[in-house]
């Protein structure tokens, strides 16, 4: 089993998880939002190797202008209803 490095840990936004292994991650909680954590192998993500961190939920509404996002969501919904290609996995 590996040891945790608290003195000079790797700092990056991607990492490799060893086969049949594990990884530990830590992050400073200073950025309210919904952050996706996922495997970069698409079918792995589709099988469930993804999760979402909700950070400082009470502060999220103040960081997003939902009225500004809504038109894009509406356009997507209209397009998807007519699309020949339907989502069959997680969508990642
Ligand atoms: Cu994977």
PDB file of the backbone (N, CA, C, O) and the ligand in Angstrom, with CONECT records:
HET     CU  A 101       1
ATOM      1  N   UNK A   1       0.843  -1.179   0.000  1.00  0.00           N
ATOM      2  CA  UNK A   1       0.000   0.000   0.000  1.00  0.00           C
ATOM      3  C   UNK A   1       0.887   1.241   0.000  1.00  0.00           C
ATOM      4  O   UNK A   1       1.887   1.314   0.715  1.00  0.00           O
ATOM      5  N   UNK A   2       0.502   2.196  -0.807  1.00  0.00           N
ATOM      6  CA  UNK A   2       1.281   3.433  -0.877  1.00  0.00           C
ATOM      7  C   UNK A   2       1.115   4.290   0.368  1.00  0.00           C
ATOM      8  O   UNK A   2       0.232   4.062   1.195  1.00  0.00           O
ATOM      9  N   UNK A   3       1.974   5.262   0.473  1.00  0.00           N
ATOM     10  CA  UNK A   3       1.903   6.172   1.615  1.00  0.00           C
ATOM     11  C   UNK A   3       1.453   7.532   1.110  1.00  0.00           C
ATOM     12  O   UNK A   3       1.725   7.908  -0.030  1.00  0.00           O
ATOM     13  N   UNK A   4       0.769   8.256   1.963  1.00  0.00           N
ATOM     14  CA  UNK A   4       0.332   9.593   1.601  1.00  0.00           C
ATOM     15  C   UNK A   4       1.474  10.575   1.796  1.00  0.00           C
ATOM     16  O   UNK A   4       2.216  10.503   2.776  1.00  0.00           O
ATOM     17  N   UNK A   5       1.599  11.486   0.855  1.00  0.00           N
ATOM     18  CA  UNK A   5       2.644  12.494   0.897  1.00  0.00           C
ATOM     19  C   UNK A   5       2.023  13.832   1.301  1.00  0.00           C
ATOM     20  O   UNK A   5       1.425  14.517   0.470  1.00  0.00           O
ATOM     21  N   UNK A   6       2.161  14.194   2.546  1.00  0.00           N
ATOM     22  CA  UNK A   6       1.589  15.443   3.034  1.00  0.00           C
ATOM     23  C   UNK A   6       2.565  16.614   2.906  1.00  0.00           C
ATOM     24  O   UNK A   6       2.160  17.768   3.049  1.00  0.00           O
ATOM     25  N   UNK A   7       3.828  16.338   2.644  1.00  0.00           N
ATOM     26  CA  UNK A   7       4.820  17.409   2.587  1.00  0.00           C
ATOM     27  C   UNK A   7       4.870  18.105   1.236  1.00  0.00           C
ATOM     28  O   UNK A   7       4.971  19.330   1.171  1.00  0.00           O
ATOM     29  N   UNK A   8       4.800  17.342   0.169  1.00  0.00           N
ATOM     30  CA  UNK A   8       4.863  17.933  -1.166  1.00  0.00           C
ATOM     31  C   UNK A   8       4.027  17.074  -2.117  1.00  0.00           C
ATOM     32  O   UNK A   8       4.568  16.406  -2.998  1.00  0.00           O
ATOM     33  N   UNK A   9       2.693  17.099  -1.930  1.00  0.00           N
ATOM     34  CA  UNK A   9       1.853  16.237  -2.759  1.00  0.00           C
ATOM     35  C   UNK A   9       1.777  16.731  -4.198  1.00  0.00           C
ATOM     36  O   UNK A   9       2.024  17.905  -4.477  1.00  0.00           O
ATOM     37  N   UNK A  10       1.440  15.838  -5.089  1.00  0.00           N
ATOM     38  CA  UNK A  10       1.242  16.201  -6.479  1.00  0.00           C
ATOM     39  C   UNK A  10       0.105  17.210  -6.575  1.00  0.00           C
ATOM     40  O   UNK A  10      -0.938  17.048  -5.941  1.00  0.00           O
ATOM     41  N   UNK A  11       0.314  18.240  -7.364  1.00  0.00           N
ATOM     42  CA  UNK A  11      -0.730  19.251  -7.553  1.00  0.00           C
ATOM     43  C   UNK A  11      -1.049  19.322  -9.035  1.00  0.00           C
ATOM     44  O   UNK A  11      -0.261  19.830  -9.832  1.00  0.00           O
ATOM     45  N   UNK A  12      -2.221  18.801  -9.393  1.00  0.00           N
ATOM     46  CA  UNK A  12      -2.646  18.831 -10.787  1.00  0.00           C
ATOM     47  C   UNK A  12      -4.126  18.497 -10.864  1.00  0.00           C
ATOM     48  O   UNK A  12      -4.745  18.130  -9.865  1.00  0.00           O
ATOM     49  N   UNK A  13      -4.689  18.630 -12.064  1.00  0.00           N
ATOM     50  CA  UNK A  13      -6.120  18.392 -12.207  1.00  0.00           C
ATOM     51  C   UNK A  13      -6.424  17.032 -12.819  1.00  0.00           C
ATOM     52  O   UNK A  13      -7.589  16.722 -13.070  1.00  0.00           O
ATOM     53  N   UNK A  14      -5.417  16.226 -13.062  1.00  0.00           N
ATOM     54  CA  UNK A  14      -5.628  14.851 -13.502  1.00  0.00           C
ATOM     55  C   UNK A  14      -4.637  13.961 -12.772  1.00  0.00           C
ATOM     56  O   UNK A  14      -3.597  14.423 -12.302  1.00  0.00           O
ATOM     57  N   UNK A  15      -4.967  12.691 -12.682  1.00  0.00           N
ATOM     58  CA  UNK A  15      -4.059  11.747 -12.046  1.00  0.00           C
ATOM     59  C   UNK A  15      -4.319  10.357 -12.611  1.00  0.00           C
ATOM     60  O   UNK A  15      -5.347  10.122 -13.246  1.00  0.00           O
ATOM     61  N   UNK A  16      -3.418   9.466 -12.388  1.00  0.00           N
ATOM     62  CA  UNK A  16      -3.572   8.085 -12.835  1.00  0.00           C
ATOM     63  C   UNK A  16      -3.858   7.224 -11.616  1.00  0.00           C
ATOM     64  O   UNK A  16      -3.134   7.260 -10.622  1.00  0.00           O
ATOM     65  N   UNK A  17      -4.926   6.451 -11.716  1.00  0.00           N
ATOM     66  CA  UNK A  17      -5.237   5.530 -10.626  1.00  0.00           C
ATOM     67  C   UNK A  17      -4.688   4.162 -11.007  1.00  0.00           C
ATOM     68  O   UNK A  17      -5.027   3.637 -12.067  1.00  0.00           O
ATOM     69  N   UNK A  18      -3.853   3.581 -10.165  1.00  0.00           N
ATOM     70  CA  UNK A  18      -3.272   2.280 -10.481  1.00  0.00           C
ATOM     71  C   UNK A  18      -4.359   1.205 -10.593  1.00  0.00           C
ATOM     72  O   UNK A  18      -5.367   1.260  -9.889  1.00  0.00           O
ATOM     73  N   UNK A  19      -4.147   0.228 -11.482  1.00  0.00           N
ATOM     74  CA  UNK A  19      -5.077  -0.883 -11.604  1.00  0.00           C
ATOM     75  C   UNK A  19      -5.257  -1.553 -10.253  1.00  0.00           C
ATOM     76  O   UNK A  19      -4.282  -1.829  -9.555  1.00  0.00           O
ATOM     77  N   UNK A  20      -6.488  -1.809  -9.889  1.00  0.00           N
ATOM     78  CA  UNK A  20      -6.847  -2.416  -8.608  1.00  0.00           C
ATOM     79  C   UNK A  20      -6.290  -1.623  -7.430  1.00  0.00           C
ATOM     80  O   UNK A  20      -6.102  -2.155  -6.336  1.00  0.00           O
ATOM     81  N   UNK A  21      -6.031  -0.339  -7.678  1.00  0.00           N
ATOM     82  CA  UNK A  21      -5.442   0.498  -6.643  1.00  0.00           C
ATOM     83  C   UNK A  21      -6.424   1.523  -6.113  1.00  0.00           C
ATOM     84  O   UNK A  21      -7.638   1.338  -6.189  1.00  0.00           O
ATOM     85  N   UNK A  22      -5.905   2.565  -5.595  1.00  0.00           N
ATOM     86  CA  UNK A  22      -6.713   3.622  -5.014  1.00  0.00           C
ATOM     87  C   UNK A  22      -5.947   4.921  -5.123  1.00  0.00           C
ATOM     88  O   UNK A  22      -4.748   4.930  -5.403  1.00  0.00           O
ATOM     89  N   UNK A  23      -6.629   5.984  -4.907  1.00  0.00           N
ATOM     90  CA  UNK A  23      -5.965   7.271  -4.803  1.00  0.00           C
ATOM     91  C   UNK A  23      -6.710   8.109  -3.786  1.00  0.00           C
ATOM     92  O   UNK A  23      -7.913   7.953  -3.578  1.00  0.00           O
ATOM     93  N   UNK A  24      -5.980   8.980  -3.174  1.00  0.00           N
ATOM     94  CA  UNK A  24      -6.565   9.916  -2.223  1.00  0.00           C
ATOM     95  C   UNK A  24      -6.421  11.303  -2.820  1.00  0.00           C
ATOM     96  O   UNK A  24      -5.385  11.637  -3.395  1.00  0.00           O
ATOM     97  N   UNK A  25      -7.441  12.091  -2.685  1.00  0.00           N
ATOM     98  CA  UNK A  25      -7.314  13.447  -3.173  1.00  0.00           C
ATOM     99  C   UNK A  25      -7.817  14.412  -2.122  1.00  0.00           C
ATOM    100  O   UNK A  25      -8.648  14.074  -1.279  1.00  0.00           O
ATOM    101  N   UNK A  26      -7.299  15.602  -2.194  1.00  0.00           N
ATOM    102  CA  UNK A  26      -7.697  16.653  -1.275  1.00  0.00           C
ATOM    103  C   UNK A  26      -7.751  17.952  -2.063  1.00  0.00           C
ATOM    104  O   UNK A  26      -6.996  18.156  -3.014  1.00  0.00           O
ATOM    105  N   UNK A  27      -8.636  18.801  -1.658  1.00  0.00           N
ATOM    106  CA  UNK A  27      -8.684  20.109  -2.309  1.00  0.00           C
ATOM    107  C   UNK A  27      -9.151  21.146  -1.300  1.00  0.00           C
ATOM    108  O   UNK A  27      -9.904  20.858  -0.369  1.00  0.00           O
ATOM    109  N   UNK A  28      -8.679  22.349  -1.523  1.00  0.00           N
ATOM    110  CA  UNK A  28      -9.080  23.462  -0.667  1.00  0.00           C
ATOM    111  C   UNK A  28     -10.521  23.844  -1.012  1.00  0.00           C
ATOM    112  O   UNK A  28     -10.873  23.978  -2.184  1.00  0.00           O
ATOM    113  N   UNK A  29     -11.319  24.009  -0.014  1.00  0.00           N
ATOM    114  CA  UNK A  29     -12.732  24.340  -0.240  1.00  0.00           C
ATOM    115  C   UNK A  29     -12.852  25.861  -0.284  1.00  0.00           C
ATOM    116  O   UNK A  29     -13.163  26.509   0.715  1.00  0.00           O
ATOM    117  N   UNK A  30     -12.593  26.414  -1.479  1.00  0.00           N
ATOM    118  CA  UNK A  30     -12.661  27.871  -1.629  1.00  0.00           C
ATOM    119  C   UNK A  30     -13.268  28.289  -2.969  1.00  0.00           C
ATOM    120  O   UNK A  30     -13.057  29.407  -3.439  1.00  0.00           O
ATOM    121  N   UNK A  31     -14.032  27.366  -3.578  1.00  0.00           N
ATOM    122  CA  UNK A  31     -14.577  27.650  -4.897  1.00  0.00           C
ATOM    123  C   UNK A  31     -15.974  27.031  -5.005  1.00  0.00           C
ATOM    124  O   UNK A  31     -16.112  25.913  -5.501  1.00  0.00           O
ATOM    125  N   UNK A  32     -17.010  27.744  -4.547  1.00  0.00           N
ATOM    126  CA  UNK A  32     -18.359  27.177  -4.545  1.00  0.00           C
ATOM    127  C   UNK A  32     -18.782  26.727  -5.932  1.00  0.00           C
ATOM    128  O   UNK A  32     -18.531  27.407  -6.927  1.00  0.00           O
ATOM    129  N   UNK A  33     -19.428  25.571  -5.982  1.00  0.00           N
ATOM    130  CA  UNK A  33     -19.925  25.096  -7.272  1.00  0.00           C
ATOM    131  C   UNK A  33     -20.146  23.603  -7.278  1.00  0.00           C
ATOM    132  O   UNK A  33     -19.966  22.919  -6.271  1.00  0.00           O
ATOM    133  N   UNK A  34     -20.544  23.113  -8.444  1.00  0.00           N
ATOM    134  CA  UNK A  34     -20.746  21.689  -8.682  1.00  0.00           C
ATOM    135  C   UNK A  34     -19.610  21.233  -9.588  1.00  0.00           C
ATOM    136  O   UNK A  34     -19.551  21.615 -10.757  1.00  0.00           O
ATOM    137  N   UNK A  35     -18.727  20.432  -9.060  1.00  0.00           N
ATOM    138  CA  UNK A  35     -17.506  20.053  -9.765  1.00  0.00           C
ATOM    139  C   UNK A  35     -17.525  18.578 -10.101  1.00  0.00           C
ATOM    140  O   UNK A  35     -17.714  17.728  -9.231  1.00  0.00           O
ATOM    141  N   UNK A  36     -17.330  18.292 -11.363  1.00  0.00           N
ATOM    142  CA  UNK A  36     -17.380  16.919 -11.836  1.00  0.00           C
ATOM    143  C   UNK A  36     -16.024  16.242 -11.671  1.00  0.00           C
ATOM    144  O   UNK A  36     -14.992  16.791 -12.056  1.00  0.00           O
ATOM    145  N   UNK A  37     -16.039  15.081 -11.113  1.00  0.00           N
ATOM    146  CA  UNK A  37     -14.834  14.263 -10.934  1.00  0.00           C
ATOM    147  C   UNK A  37     -15.099  12.966 -11.685  1.00  0.00           C
ATOM    148  O   UNK A  37     -16.044  12.244 -11.368  1.00  0.00           O
ATOM    149  N   UNK A  38     -14.265  12.668 -12.684  1.00  0.00           N
ATOM    150  CA  UNK A  38     -14.612  11.536 -13.550  1.00  0.00           C
ATOM    151  C   UNK A  38     -13.390  10.898 -14.181  1.00  0.00           C
ATOM    152  O   UNK A  38     -12.327  11.506 -14.302  1.00  0.00           O
ATOM    153  N   UNK A  39     -13.581   9.661 -14.577  1.00  0.00           N
ATOM    154  CA  UNK A  39     -12.588   8.949 -15.358  1.00  0.00           C
ATOM    155  C   UNK A  39     -12.610   9.503 -16.780  1.00  0.00           C
ATOM    156  O   UNK A  39     -13.672   9.835 -17.307  1.00  0.00           O
ATOM    157  N   UNK A  40     -11.439   9.600 -17.395  1.00  0.00           N
ATOM    158  CA  UNK A  40     -11.364  10.113 -18.751  1.00  0.00           C
ATOM    159  C   UNK A  40     -11.584   9.039 -19.807  1.00  0.00           C
ATOM    160  O   UNK A  40     -11.560   9.339 -21.001  1.00  0.00           O
ATOM    161  N   UNK A  41     -11.794   7.812 -19.395  1.00  0.00           N
ATOM    162  CA  UNK A  41     -12.179   6.769 -20.338  1.00  0.00           C
ATOM    163  C   UNK A  41     -13.697   6.815 -20.410  1.00  0.00           C
ATOM    164  O   UNK A  41     -14.381   6.516 -19.431  1.00  0.00           O
ATOM    165  N   UNK A  42     -14.226   7.192 -21.577  1.00  0.00           N
ATOM    166  CA  UNK A  42     -15.644   7.546 -21.678  1.00  0.00           C
ATOM    167  C   UNK A  42     -16.559   6.438 -21.185  1.00  0.00           C
ATOM    168  O   UNK A  42     -17.508   6.707 -20.449  1.00  0.00           O
ATOM    169  N   UNK A  43     -16.289   5.183 -21.580  1.00  0.00           N
ATOM    170  CA  UNK A  43     -17.214   4.134 -21.164  1.00  0.00           C
ATOM    171  C   UNK A  43     -17.099   3.830 -19.676  1.00  0.00           C
ATOM    172  O   UNK A  43     -18.043   3.311 -19.081  1.00  0.00           O
ATOM    173  N   UNK A  44     -15.972   4.140 -19.071  1.00  0.00           N
ATOM    174  CA  UNK A  44     -15.885   4.011 -17.616  1.00  0.00           C
ATOM    175  C   UNK A  44     -16.792   5.046 -16.952  1.00  0.00           C
ATOM    176  O   UNK A  44     -17.532   4.734 -16.019  1.00  0.00           O
ATOM    177  N   UNK A  45     -16.725   6.262 -17.441  1.00  0.00           N
ATOM    178  CA  UNK A  45     -17.593   7.308 -16.887  1.00  0.00           C
ATOM    179  C   UNK A  45     -19.050   6.909 -17.061  1.00  0.00           C
ATOM    180  O   UNK A  45     -19.867   7.104 -16.161  1.00  0.00           O
ATOM    181  N   UNK A  46     -19.374   6.343 -18.233  1.00  0.00           N
ATOM    182  CA  UNK A  46     -20.736   5.910 -18.495  1.00  0.00           C
ATOM    183  C   UNK A  46     -21.191   4.786 -17.577  1.00  0.00           C
ATOM    184  O   UNK A  46     -22.384   4.622 -17.324  1.00  0.00           O
ATOM    185  N   UNK A  47     -20.237   4.021 -17.086  1.00  0.00           N
ATOM    186  CA  UNK A  47     -20.561   2.917 -16.179  1.00  0.00           C
ATOM    187  C   UNK A  47     -20.597   3.364 -14.721  1.00  0.00           C
ATOM    188  O   UNK A  47     -20.848   2.565 -13.819  1.00  0.00           O
ATOM    189  N   UNK A  48     -20.349   4.622 -14.510  1.00  0.00           N
ATOM    190  CA  UNK A  48     -20.500   5.136 -13.158  1.00  0.00           C
ATOM    191  C   UNK A  48     -19.243   5.673 -12.508  1.00  0.00           C
ATOM    192  O   UNK A  48     -19.282   6.100 -11.354  1.00  0.00           O
ATOM    193  N   UNK A  49     -18.131   5.661 -13.220  1.00  0.00           N
ATOM    194  CA  UNK A  49     -16.906   6.197 -12.619  1.00  0.00           C
ATOM    195  C   UNK A  49     -16.865   7.713 -12.779  1.00  0.00           C
ATOM    196  O   UNK A  49     -15.963   8.285 -13.391  1.00  0.00           O
ATOM    197  N   UNK A  50     -17.852   8.309 -12.218  1.00  0.00           N
ATOM    198  CA  UNK A  50     -17.891   9.761 -12.162  1.00  0.00           C
ATOM    199  C   UNK A  50     -18.737  10.159 -10.954  1.00  0.00           C
ATOM    200  O   UNK A  50     -19.619   9.421 -10.516  1.00  0.00           O
ATOM    201  N   UNK A  51     -18.452  11.301 -10.453  1.00  0.00           N
ATOM    202  CA  UNK A  51     -19.238  11.817  -9.333  1.00  0.00           C
ATOM    203  C   UNK A  51     -19.129  13.327  -9.341  1.00  0.00           C
ATOM    204  O   UNK A  51     -18.284  13.907 -10.023  1.00  0.00           O
ATOM    205  N   UNK A  52     -19.987  13.938  -8.583  1.00  0.00           N
ATOM    206  CA  UNK A  52     -19.984  15.386  -8.547  1.00  0.00           C
ATOM    207  C   UNK A  52     -19.805  15.846  -7.109  1.00  0.00           C
ATOM    208  O   UNK A  52     -20.499  15.390  -6.200  1.00  0.00           O
ATOM    209  N   UNK A  53     -18.866  16.751  -6.927  1.00  0.00           N
ATOM    210  CA  UNK A  53     -18.684  17.383  -5.624  1.00  0.00           C
ATOM    211  C   UNK A  53     -19.499  18.658  -5.609  1.00  0.00           C
ATOM    212  O   UNK A  53     -19.407  19.474  -6.527  1.00  0.00           O
ATOM    213  N   UNK A  54     -20.285  18.828  -4.584  1.00  0.00           N
ATOM    214  CA  UNK A  54     -20.973  20.094  -4.368  1.00  0.00           C
ATOM    215  C   UNK A  54     -20.229  20.810  -3.266  1.00  0.00           C
ATOM    216  O   UNK A  54     -20.199  20.365  -2.119  1.00  0.00           O
ATOM    217  N   UNK A  55     -19.631  21.922  -3.633  1.00  0.00           N
ATOM    218  CA  UNK A  55     -18.785  22.646  -2.693  1.00  0.00           C
ATOM    219  C   UNK A  55     -19.492  23.910  -2.226  1.00  0.00           C
ATOM    220  O   UNK A  55     -19.939  24.716  -3.042  1.00  0.00           O
ATOM    221  N   UNK A  56     -19.590  24.078  -0.938  1.00  0.00           N
ATOM    222  CA  UNK A  56     -20.204  25.257  -0.322  1.00  0.00           C
ATOM    223  C   UNK A  56     -21.532  25.575  -1.013  1.00  0.00           C
ATOM    224  O   UNK A  56     -21.701  26.630  -1.625  1.00  0.00           O
ATOM    225  N   UNK A  57     -22.461  24.636  -0.895  1.00  0.00           N
ATOM    226  CA  UNK A  57     -23.745  24.701  -1.610  1.00  0.00           C
ATOM    227  C   UNK A  57     -24.479  26.019  -1.358  1.00  0.00           C
ATOM    228  O   UNK A  57     -25.092  26.576  -2.268  1.00  0.00           O
ATOM    229  N   UNK A  58     -24.416  26.505  -0.137  1.00  0.00           N
ATOM    230  CA  UNK A  58     -25.169  27.723   0.187  1.00  0.00           C
ATOM    231  C   UNK A  58     -24.693  28.931  -0.605  1.00  0.00           C
ATOM    232  O   UNK A  58     -25.433  29.904  -0.747  1.00  0.00           O
ATOM    233  N   UNK A  59     -23.466  28.886  -1.124  1.00  0.00           N
ATOM    234  CA  UNK A  59     -22.933  30.033  -1.866  1.00  0.00           C
ATOM    235  C   UNK A  59     -23.065  29.879  -3.377  1.00  0.00           C
ATOM    236  O   UNK A  59     -22.772  30.815  -4.121  1.00  0.00           O
ATOM    237  N   UNK A  60     -23.502  28.712  -3.836  1.00  0.00           N
ATOM    238  CA  UNK A  60     -23.597  28.486  -5.287  1.00  0.00           C
ATOM    239  C   UNK A  60     -24.568  29.457  -5.967  1.00  0.00           C
ATOM    240  O   UNK A  60     -24.224  30.005  -7.014  1.00  0.00           O
ATOM    241  N   UNK A  61     -25.770  29.695  -5.416  1.00  0.00           N
ATOM    242  CA  UNK A  61     -26.695  30.589  -6.129  1.00  0.00           C
ATOM    243  C   UNK A  61     -26.091  31.963  -6.438  1.00  0.00           C
ATOM    244  O   UNK A  61     -26.438  32.569  -7.452  1.00  0.00           O
ATOM    245  N   UNK A  62     -25.227  32.445  -5.613  1.00  0.00           N
ATOM    246  CA  UNK A  62     -24.619  33.742  -5.852  1.00  0.00           C
ATOM    247  C   UNK A  62     -23.538  33.735  -6.916  1.00  0.00           C
ATOM    248  O   UNK A  62     -23.036  34.792  -7.298  1.00  0.00           O
ATOM    249  N   UNK A  63     -23.172  32.545  -7.403  1.00  0.00           N
ATOM    250  CA  UNK A  63     -22.102  32.463  -8.391  1.00  0.00           C
ATOM    251  C   UNK A  63     -22.624  32.211  -9.802  1.00  0.00           C
ATOM    252  O   UNK A  63     -21.867  32.294 -10.769  1.00  0.00           O
ATOM    253  N   UNK A  64     -23.906  31.907  -9.921  1.00  0.00           N
ATOM    254  CA  UNK A  64     -24.462  31.544 -11.230  1.00  0.00           C
ATOM    255  C   UNK A  64     -25.662  32.426 -11.537  1.00  0.00           C
ATOM    256  O   UNK A  64     -26.533  32.619 -10.688  1.00  0.00           O
ATOM    257  N   UNK A  65     -25.705  32.953 -12.736  1.00  0.00           N
ATOM    258  CA  UNK A  65     -26.857  33.712 -13.194  1.00  0.00           C
ATOM    259  C   UNK A  65     -27.726  32.762 -14.013  1.00  0.00           C
ATOM    260  O   UNK A  65     -27.518  32.595 -15.215  1.00  0.00           O
ATOM    261  N   UNK A  66     -28.711  32.138 -13.343  1.00  0.00           N
ATOM    262  CA  UNK A  66     -29.539  31.135 -14.013  1.00  0.00           C
ATOM    263  C   UNK A  66     -30.325  31.744 -15.173  1.00  0.00           C
ATOM    264  O   UNK A  66     -30.562  31.071 -16.176  1.00  0.00           O
ATOM    265  N   UNK A  67     -30.723  32.979 -15.050  1.00  0.00           N
ATOM    266  CA  UNK A  67     -31.475  33.625 -16.132  1.00  0.00           C
ATOM    267  C   UNK A  67     -30.624  33.722 -17.394  1.00  0.00           C
ATOM    268  O   UNK A  67     -31.147  33.677 -18.507  1.00  0.00           O
ATOM    269  N   UNK A  68     -29.318  33.856 -17.216  1.00  0.00           N
ATOM    270  CA  UNK A  68     -28.422  33.947 -18.362  1.00  0.00           C
ATOM    271  C   UNK A  68     -28.232  32.575 -19.020  1.00  0.00           C
ATOM    272  O   UNK A  68     -28.027  32.491 -20.231  1.00  0.00           O
ATOM    273  N   UNK A  69     -28.301  31.510 -18.232  1.00  0.00           N
ATOM    274  CA  UNK A  69     -28.108  30.161 -18.755  1.00  0.00           C
ATOM    275  C   UNK A  69     -29.363  29.614 -19.430  1.00  0.00           C
ATOM    276  O   UNK A  69     -29.266  28.805 -20.352  1.00  0.00           O
ATOM    277  N   UNK A  70     -30.521  30.041 -18.987  1.00  0.00           N
ATOM    278  CA  UNK A  70     -31.777  29.446 -19.409  1.00  0.00           C
ATOM    279  C   UNK A  70     -31.969  29.428 -20.923  1.00  0.00           C
ATOM    280  O   UNK A  70     -32.416  28.402 -21.436  1.00  0.00           O
ATOM    281  N   UNK A  71     -31.669  30.479 -21.672  1.00  0.00           N
ATOM    282  CA  UNK A  71     -31.869  30.421 -23.124  1.00  0.00           C
ATOM    283  C   UNK A  71     -31.088  29.282 -23.787  1.00  0.00           C
ATOM    284  O   UNK A  71     -31.594  28.646 -24.711  1.00  0.00           O
ATOM    285  N   UNK A  72     -29.880  29.024 -23.333  1.00  0.00           N
ATOM    286  CA  UNK A  72     -29.087  27.936 -23.919  1.00  0.00           C
ATOM    287  C   UNK A  72     -29.722  26.583 -23.584  1.00  0.00           C
ATOM    288  O   UNK A  72     -29.746  25.683 -24.424  1.00  0.00           O
ATOM    289  N   UNK A  73     -30.231  26.441 -22.367  1.00  0.00           N
ATOM    290  CA  UNK A  73     -30.897  25.191 -21.993  1.00  0.00           C
ATOM    291  C   UNK A  73     -32.144  24.981 -22.846  1.00  0.00           C
ATOM    292  O   UNK A  73     -32.411  23.861 -23.281  1.00  0.00           O
ATOM    293  N   UNK A  74     -32.889  26.015 -23.082  1.00  0.00           N
ATOM    294  CA  UNK A  74     -34.102  25.899 -23.897  1.00  0.00           C
ATOM    295  C   UNK A  74     -33.767  25.501 -25.330  1.00  0.00           C
ATOM    296  O   UNK A  74     -34.450  24.661 -25.917  1.00  0.00           O
ATOM    297  N   UNK A  75     -32.737  26.090 -25.888  1.00  0.00           N
ATOM    298  CA  UNK A  75     -32.319  25.760 -27.255  1.00  0.00           C
ATOM    299  C   UNK A  75     -31.890  24.297 -27.326  1.00  0.00           C
ATOM    300  O   UNK A  75     -32.238  23.585 -28.268  1.00  0.00           O
ATOM    301  N   UNK A  76     -31.133  23.856 -26.323  1.00  0.00           N
ATOM    302  CA  UNK A  76     -30.695  22.461 -26.291  1.00  0.00           C
ATOM    303  C   UNK A  76     -31.892  21.512 -26.215  1.00  0.00           C
ATOM    304  O   UNK A  76     -31.940  20.514 -26.933  1.00  0.00           O
ATOM    305  N   UNK A  77     -32.835  21.814 -25.366  1.00  0.00           N
ATOM    306  CA  UNK A  77     -34.022  20.966 -25.200  1.00  0.00           C
ATOM    307  C   UNK A  77     -34.795  20.861 -26.515  1.00  0.00           C
ATOM    308  O   UNK A  77     -35.251  19.778 -26.881  1.00  0.00           O
ATOM    309  N   UNK A  78     -34.942  21.963 -27.216  1.00  0.00           N
ATOM    310  CA  UNK A  78     -35.640  21.952 -28.509  1.00  0.00           C
ATOM    311  C   UNK A  78     -34.863  21.126 -29.528  1.00  0.00           C
ATOM    312  O   UNK A  78     -35.448  20.332 -30.264  1.00  0.00           O
ATOM    313  N   UNK A  79     -33.553  21.312 -29.571  1.00  0.00           N
ATOM    314  CA  UNK A  79     -32.731  20.563 -30.523  1.00  0.00           C
ATOM    315  C   UNK A  79     -32.800  19.058 -30.219  1.00  0.00           C
ATOM    316  O   UNK A  79     -32.995  18.241 -31.119  1.00  0.00           O
ATOM    317  N   UNK A  80     -32.637  18.712 -28.945  1.00  0.00           N
ATOM    318  CA  UNK A  80     -32.545  17.297 -28.578  1.00  0.00           C
ATOM    319  C   UNK A  80     -33.825  16.542 -28.926  1.00  0.00           C
ATOM    320  O   UNK A  80     -33.772  15.365 -29.282  1.00  0.00           O
ATOM    321  N   UNK A  81     -34.956  17.202 -28.826  1.00  0.00           N
ATOM    322  CA  UNK A  81     -36.240  16.549 -29.156  1.00  0.00           C
ATOM    323  C   UNK A  81     -36.276  16.092 -30.603  1.00  0.00           C
ATOM    324  O   UNK A  81     -36.995  15.148 -30.933  1.00  0.00           O
ATOM    325  N   UNK A  82     -35.515  16.743 -31.470  1.00  0.00           N
ATOM    326  CA  UNK A  82     -35.524  16.408 -32.897  1.00  0.00           C
ATOM    327  C   UNK A  82     -34.279  15.635 -33.311  1.00  0.00           C
ATOM    328  O   UNK A  82     -34.199  15.178 -34.452  1.00  0.00           O
ATOM    329  N   UNK A  83     -33.314  15.476 -32.425  1.00  0.00           N
ATOM    330  CA  UNK A  83     -32.041  14.844 -32.769  1.00  0.00           C
ATOM    331  C   UNK A  83     -32.218  13.348 -33.046  1.00  0.00           C
ATOM    332  O   UNK A  83     -33.000  12.673 -32.376  1.00  0.00           O
ATOM    333  N   UNK A  84     -31.486  12.842 -34.034  1.00  0.00           N
ATOM    334  CA  UNK A  84     -31.496  11.415 -34.342  1.00  0.00           C
ATOM    335  C   UNK A  84     -30.569  10.650 -33.396  1.00  0.00           C
ATOM    336  O   UNK A  84     -30.679   9.431 -33.268  1.00  0.00           O
ATOM    337  N   UNK A  85     -29.683  11.344 -32.753  1.00  0.00           N
ATOM    338  CA  UNK A  85     -28.712  10.715 -31.853  1.00  0.00           C
ATOM    339  C   UNK A  85     -29.155  10.946 -30.412  1.00  0.00           C
ATOM    340  O   UNK A  85     -29.112  12.070 -29.913  1.00  0.00           O
ATOM    341  N   UNK A  86     -29.581   9.877 -29.752  1.00  0.00           N
ATOM    342  CA  UNK A  86     -30.056  10.004 -28.384  1.00  0.00           C
ATOM    343  C   UNK A  86     -28.992   9.519 -27.399  1.00  0.00           C
ATOM    344  O   UNK A  86     -28.226   8.597 -27.680  1.00  0.00           O
ATOM    345  N   UNK A  87     -28.972  10.153 -26.271  1.00  0.00           N
ATOM    346  CA  UNK A  87     -28.005   9.802 -25.238  1.00  0.00           C
ATOM    347  C   UNK A  87     -28.270   8.383 -24.737  1.00  0.00           C
ATOM    348  O   UNK A  87     -29.412   8.031 -24.442  1.00  0.00           O
ATOM    349  N   UNK A  88     -27.224   7.573 -24.642  1.00  0.00           N
ATOM    350  CA  UNK A  88     -27.382   6.203 -24.163  1.00  0.00           C
ATOM    351  C   UNK A  88     -26.535   5.929 -22.921  1.00  0.00           C
ATOM    352  O   UNK A  88     -26.617   4.848 -22.339  1.00  0.00           O
ATOM    353  N   UNK A  89     -25.727   6.899 -22.518  1.00  0.00           N
ATOM    354  CA  UNK A  89     -24.919   6.695 -21.319  1.00  0.00           C
ATOM    355  C   UNK A  89     -25.012   7.933 -20.426  1.00  0.00           C
ATOM    356  O   UNK A  89     -25.995   8.671 -20.480  1.00  0.00           O
ATOM    357  N   UNK A  90     -24.009   8.148 -19.627  1.00  0.00           N
ATOM    358  CA  UNK A  90     -24.069   9.255 -18.683  1.00  0.00           C
ATOM    359  C   UNK A  90     -24.043  10.628 -19.362  1.00  0.00           C
ATOM    360  O   UNK A  90     -24.414  11.633 -18.756  1.00  0.00           O
ATOM    361  N   UNK A  91     -23.611  10.662 -20.596  1.00  0.00           N
ATOM    362  CA  UNK A  91     -23.516  11.930 -21.288  1.00  0.00           C
ATOM    363  C   UNK A  91     -22.158  12.594 -21.181  1.00  0.00           C
ATOM    364  O   UNK A  91     -21.930  13.650 -21.771  1.00  0.00           O
ATOM    365  N   UNK A  92     -21.260  11.983 -20.433  1.00  0.00           N
ATOM    366  CA  UNK A  92     -19.923  12.546 -20.345  1.00  0.00           C
ATOM    367  C   UNK A  92     -19.162  12.215 -21.607  1.00  0.00           C
ATOM    368  O   UNK A  92     -18.000  12.598 -21.746  1.00  0.00           O
TER     369      UNK A  92
HETATM  370 CU    CU A 101     -11.628   4.469 -15.918  1.00  0.00          CU
END
